[in-house]
């Protein structure tokens, strides 16, 4: 195929977005719904694209379409082009609006809680016209959106041992996960309560897809204990606090959320130890926009404050009896 055929003006961006949507959704109809177009329009655009390329990109079947070898190769290139165009638009926006601009941030709340809002507040204090777009989604979807250029940065728990294609991980801070109950909870009077004893109370677990949830289950199974049967699964930041205050529930919360306000207490549990590393995911193959660079500085400064507080707390012997 003559490569100049792709540069003769017939190939449009709409062809690229359309072919990626078909590949992602496995069918013309679902792609049309995603793009807010009619099925005939998408079908016609696909036919145009295949005529330009001179190859079939998809095999049609009763249950949708299957990507051909030609299609897989072209979809990969189409994603890269779309990603670069989104990056170009963000860069121009940032340069055009000196104190403005936009930064798109992905997050899974169990890994960011109060840390992310404080970093956003720091950024907005210095650049009030910056628009911060927050996207909450499971880890896998956030990585996909970061790679495709939809997101500038992902903030949350990171696994530094994991190798994620096209993604660079940056550690910001590490802290312990504590077992927390309300002040006056029956278990709070015990100097060294066991996980077996705590199994009889209601538990608040983070989302099933989170690393903390998996590690909580492992903490029980490693001791040959069945996980608590009375469980509430929540990704909310406010619901656990209310449930803790109104019941005898037990929750696993980040150490820096331990505030000495008298309402909650951290349990000293035999051998229970969980750590989480909070950091950011950055695109490996493209540079950050100026706005994203500024936001990264804010994240680093807020992370530094958490590390300093953790060091001071350790030096003062903080921990037992502290509230959330």
C-alpha positions as CSV (number, residue, x, y, z in Angstrom):
1,X,0.0,0.0,0.0
2,X,1.3,3.5,-0.9
3,X,1.7,5.3,2.5
4,X,0.9,8.6,0.8
5,X,-2.7,7.4,0.6
6,X,-3.0,8.2,4.3
7,X,-1.9,11.7,3.6
8,X,-4.0,12.7,0.6
9,X,-6.7,14.3,2.8
10,X,-9.3,11.5,2.8
11,X,-8.3,10.2,6.3
12,X,-10.0,12.2,9.0
13,X,-9.8,12.2,12.8
14,X,-13.3,10.9,12.9
15,X,-12.1,7.7,11.2
16,X,-9.6,7.2,14.0
17,X,-12.0,7.8,16.9
18,X,-14.6,5.6,15.2
19,X,-12.2,2.6,14.6
20,X,-11.0,2.8,18.2
21,X,-14.5,2.8,19.5
22,X,-15.5,-0.2,17.5
23,X,-12.4,-2.1,18.7
24,X,-13.1,-1.1,22.3
25,X,-16.8,-2.0,22.3
26,X,-16.7,-5.0,20.0
27,X,-19.4,-3.8,17.6
28,X,-20.7,-1.0,15.4
29,X,-23.9,-0.5,17.4
30,X,-22.2,-0.1,20.7
31,X,-19.6,2.2,19.2
32,X,-22.3,4.3,17.6
33,X,-23.9,4.7,21.1
34,X,-20.6,5.7,22.6
35,X,-20.0,8.3,19.9
36,X,-23.6,9.5,19.9
37,X,-23.9,8.7,16.2
38,X,-26.3,6.5,14.3
39,X,-25.3,3.0,13.2
40,X,-25.4,3.8,9.5
41,X,-23.0,6.7,10.0
42,X,-20.5,4.6,11.8
43,X,-20.9,1.7,9.2
44,X,-20.3,4.2,6.4
45,X,-17.2,5.7,8.0
46,X,-15.8,2.2,8.6
47,X,-16.4,1.4,4.9
48,X,-14.6,4.6,3.9
49,X,-11.6,3.9,6.1
50,X,-11.2,0.3,4.8
51,X,-11.4,1.6,1.2
52,X,-8.7,4.2,2.0
53,X,-6.5,1.5,3.6
54,X,-7.3,-1.2,1.1
55,X,-7.7,-3.9,3.9
56,X,-10.4,-5.2,6.2
57,X,-10.1,-4.1,9.7
58,X,-12.8,-6.2,11.3
59,X,-14.5,-9.5,10.6
60,X,-18.3,-9.2,10.9
61,X,-20.2,-11.9,12.9
62,X,-23.6,-12.5,14.5
63,X,-22.3,-11.3,17.9
64,X,-20.4,-8.3,16.8
65,X,-17.0,-7.8,15.1
66,X,-13.5,-9.3,15.5
67,X,-10.4,-7.3,14.9
68,X,-8.2,-8.6,12.0
69,X,-4.4,-8.5,12.1
70,X,-4.6,-5.4,9.9
71,X,-7.2,-3.9,12.3
72,X,-5.1,-4.6,15.5
73,X,-2.1,-2.8,13.9
74,X,-4.1,0.2,12.7
75,X,-6.0,0.5,16.0
76,X,-2.8,0.7,17.9
77,X,-1.5,3.5,15.7
78,X,-4.9,5.3,15.9
79,X,-4.7,5.3,19.7
80,X,-1.3,6.8,19.6
81,X,-2.4,9.5,17.2
82,X,-5.5,10.4,19.3
83,X,-3.3,10.4,22.4
84,X,-0.8,12.8,20.8
85,X,-3.6,15.1,19.6
86,X,-5.1,15.3,23.1
87,X,-1.7,16.0,24.5
88,X,-1.2,18.8,21.9
89,X,-4.6,20.3,22.9
90,X,-3.7,20.3,26.6
91,X,-0.3,21.9,25.9
92,X,-1.8,24.7,23.8
93,X,-4.5,25.3,26.4
94,X,-1.9,25.6,29.1
95,X,0.3,27.9,27.1
96,X,-2.7,30.1,26.1
97,X,-4.0,30.5,29.6
98,X,-1.0,31.5,31.7
99,X,-2.6,31.0,35.1
100,X,-5.4,28.8,33.7
101,X,-5.2,25.5,32.0
102,X,-6.6,22.1,32.9
103,X,-5.3,19.0,34.6
104,X,-7.1,15.7,34.4
105,X,-6.5,13.6,37.5
106,X,-7.6,10.0,38.0
107,X,-8.0,8.6,41.5
108,X,-9.3,5.6,43.4
109,X,-10.4,7.1,46.6
110,X,-9.2,4.4,49.0
111,X,-5.6,5.5,48.0
112,X,-5.9,9.2,48.3
113,X,-8.5,10.3,51.0
114,X,-7.6,13.7,52.3
115,X,-4.2,13.9,50.6
116,X,-5.5,14.6,47.1
117,X,-8.0,17.4,48.1
118,X,-5.2,19.2,50.0
119,X,-2.9,19.1,47.0
120,X,-5.7,20.4,44.8
121,X,-6.3,23.2,47.3
122,X,-2.6,24.1,47.2
123,X,-2.7,24.3,43.4
124,X,-5.8,26.4,43.4
125,X,-4.4,28.9,45.9
126,X,-1.5,29.7,43.5
127,X,-3.5,29.2,40.3
128,X,-7.2,29.8,40.9
129,X,-8.1,29.7,37.2
130,X,-6.8,26.2,36.7
131,X,-9.6,23.6,36.1
132,X,-9.0,20.3,37.9
133,X,-11.0,17.4,36.4
134,X,-11.3,14.5,38.8
135,X,-12.1,11.0,37.5
136,X,-12.8,8.2,40.0
137,X,-12.6,4.7,38.5
138,X,-11.0,1.3,39.1
139,X,-7.2,1.0,38.7
140,X,-7.3,-0.8,35.3
141,X,-9.5,1.8,33.7
142,X,-7.4,4.7,35.1
143,X,-4.3,3.2,33.6
144,X,-6.0,2.8,30.3
145,X,-7.2,6.5,30.3
146,X,-3.7,7.6,31.3
147,X,-2.1,5.8,28.4
148,X,-4.7,7.1,26.0
149,X,-4.2,10.7,27.0
150,X,-7.5,11.2,28.7
151,X,-5.8,11.7,32.0
152,X,-2.6,13.6,32.9
153,X,-1.9,11.9,36.1
154,X,-3.3,9.1,38.4
155,X,-3.0,9.5,42.2
156,X,-3.5,6.6,44.6
157,X,-2.0,3.5,46.0
158,X,0.9,2.2,43.9
159,X,2.7,-1.1,43.7
160,X,6.3,-0.3,43.0
161,X,7.2,-3.9,42.1
162,X,4.6,-3.9,39.3
163,X,5.6,-3.3,35.7
164,X,2.9,-1.3,34.0
165,X,3.5,-0.8,30.2
166,X,3.9,2.8,29.1
167,X,3.5,4.0,32.8
168,X,6.0,5.4,35.2
169,X,5.3,5.1,39.0
170,X,6.5,7.6,41.5
171,X,6.4,6.9,45.3
172,X,5.2,9.8,47.4
173,X,4.9,8.3,50.9
174,X,4.2,5.1,52.8
175,X,2.1,4.7,55.9
176,X,0.5,2.1,58.0
177,X,-3.1,1.0,57.9
178,X,-4.7,1.0,61.4
179,X,-7.7,-0.9,62.8
180,X,-10.1,1.8,64.1
181,X,-13.2,1.7,66.3
182,X,-15.3,4.3,68.1
183,X,-14.3,5.5,71.6
184,X,-15.8,3.2,74.2
185,X,-16.0,0.2,71.8
186,X,-15.9,-3.1,73.8
187,X,-12.7,-4.1,72.1
188,X,-11.0,-0.9,72.9
189,X,-10.6,-1.9,76.6
190,X,-8.4,-4.9,75.7
191,X,-4.7,-4.1,75.7
192,X,-3.9,-6.5,72.8
193,X,-7.0,-7.7,71.1
194,X,-6.8,-10.5,68.5
195,X,-8.2,-10.7,65.0
196,X,-10.1,-13.8,66.0
197,X,-11.8,-11.8,68.7
198,X,-12.6,-9.0,66.3
199,X,-14.3,-11.3,63.8
200,X,-17.5,-11.2,65.8
201,X,-17.9,-7.4,65.2
202,X,-19.2,-5.8,61.9
203,X,-16.3,-4.8,59.6
204,X,-16.0,-2.0,57.0
205,X,-14.0,-3.2,54.1
206,X,-12.8,-1.0,51.2
207,X,-13.8,-1.9,47.6
208,X,-13.2,-5.5,46.6
209,X,-10.8,-4.4,43.8
210,X,-8.5,-2.6,46.1
211,X,-5.1,-3.9,47.5
212,X,-6.1,-3.1,51.1
213,X,-9.2,-5.3,50.8
214,X,-7.1,-8.2,49.5
215,X,-4.6,-7.7,52.2
216,X,-7.3,-7.6,54.9
217,X,-8.6,-11.0,53.7
218,X,-5.1,-12.3,53.7
219,X,-4.5,-11.2,57.3
220,X,-7.3,-13.5,58.3
221,X,-6.5,-16.4,56.1
222,X,-2.8,-16.3,57.0
223,X,-3.9,-17.0,60.6
224,X,-6.3,-19.8,59.4
225,X,-9.3,-17.6,60.3
226,X,-12.4,-17.1,58.2
227,X,-12.9,-13.4,57.3
228,X,-15.7,-11.6,59.2
229,X,-19.2,-12.6,57.9
230,X,-20.7,-9.2,58.9
231,X,-19.1,-6.9,56.3
232,X,-19.9,-3.6,54.7
233,X,-18.0,-2.8,51.5
234,X,-17.6,1.0,50.9
235,X,-15.4,3.2,48.7
236,X,-16.8,6.3,50.4
237,X,-14.7,8.4,52.7
238,X,-17.6,9.7,54.8
239,X,-19.8,6.6,55.3
240,X,-17.2,4.6,57.3
241,X,-16.9,7.5,59.8
242,X,-20.7,7.6,60.4
243,X,-20.9,3.8,60.7
244,X,-18.0,3.7,63.2
245,X,-19.7,6.3,65.4
246,X,-23.1,4.6,65.3
247,X,-22.1,1.0,65.7
248,X,-19.4,-1.4,67.0
249,X,-17.9,-1.7,63.5
250,X,-14.2,-2.1,62.9
251,X,-12.5,-0.3,59.9
252,X,-9.0,-0.3,58.4
253,X,-8.0,3.3,57.8
254,X,-4.8,5.1,56.8
255,X,-2.5,6.1,59.6
256,X,-2.6,9.9,58.8
257,X,-6.3,9.9,59.3
258,X,-5.8,9.3,63.0
259,X,-6.7,12.6,64.6
260,X,-6.9,13.0,68.3
261,X,-10.5,14.2,68.5
262,X,-11.7,11.7,71.2
263,X,-14.3,10.1,69.0
264,X,-12.2,7.1,67.7
265,X,-9.5,4.8,68.9
266,X,-6.8,2.8,67.2
267,X,-6.7,-0.8,68.3
268,X,-3.5,-2.6,69.2
269,X,-4.0,-5.9,67.4
270,X,-1.7,-8.9,67.8
271,X,0.7,-8.8,64.9
272,X,-1.6,-6.9,62.6
273,X,0.4,-4.8,60.2
274,X,-0.5,-3.4,56.8
275,X,1.4,-0.7,54.9
276,X,0.3,1.2,51.8
277,X,2.4,3.2,49.4
278,X,0.7,6.2,47.9
279,X,2.1,7.7,44.7
280,X,1.3,8.7,41.2
281,X,1.2,7.1,37.8
282,X,2.6,9.2,34.9
283,X,2.7,8.6,31.2
284,X,6.0,7.1,30.1
285,X,5.9,8.2,26.5
286,X,4.8,11.8,26.7
287,X,5.9,14.9,28.6
288,X,3.6,16.5,31.2
289,X,1.8,19.7,30.5
290,X,2.9,22.8,32.6
291,X,-0.2,22.6,34.6
292,X,0.4,18.9,35.4
293,X,3.9,19.7,36.4
294,X,2.7,22.3,38.9
295,X,0.2,19.9,40.3
296,X,2.9,17.3,40.7
297,X,4.8,19.8,42.8
298,X,1.8,20.3,45.0
299,X,1.4,16.6,45.5
300,X,5.1,16.3,46.5
301,X,4.7,19.1,49.0
302,X,1.6,17.6,50.6
303,X,3.3,14.2,50.7
304,X,6.3,15.8,52.4
305,X,4.0,17.1,55.2
306,X,2.6,13.6,55.7
307,X,6.1,12.1,56.0
308,X,7.2,14.8,58.4
309,X,4.1,14.2,60.6
310,X,4.6,10.5,60.6
311,X,8.2,11.0,61.7
312,X,7.2,13.3,64.5
313,X,4.5,11.0,65.6
314,X,6.9,8.0,65.7
315,X,9.3,10.1,67.8
316,X,6.6,11.0,70.2
317,X,5.4,7.4,70.6
318,X,2.0,8.2,69.1
319,X,-0.3,5.4,68.1
320,X,-2.2,3.7,70.8
321,X,-5.4,5.4,71.8
322,X,-5.2,8.0,69.0
323,X,-8.4,8.8,67.2
324,X,-9.2,8.8,63.5
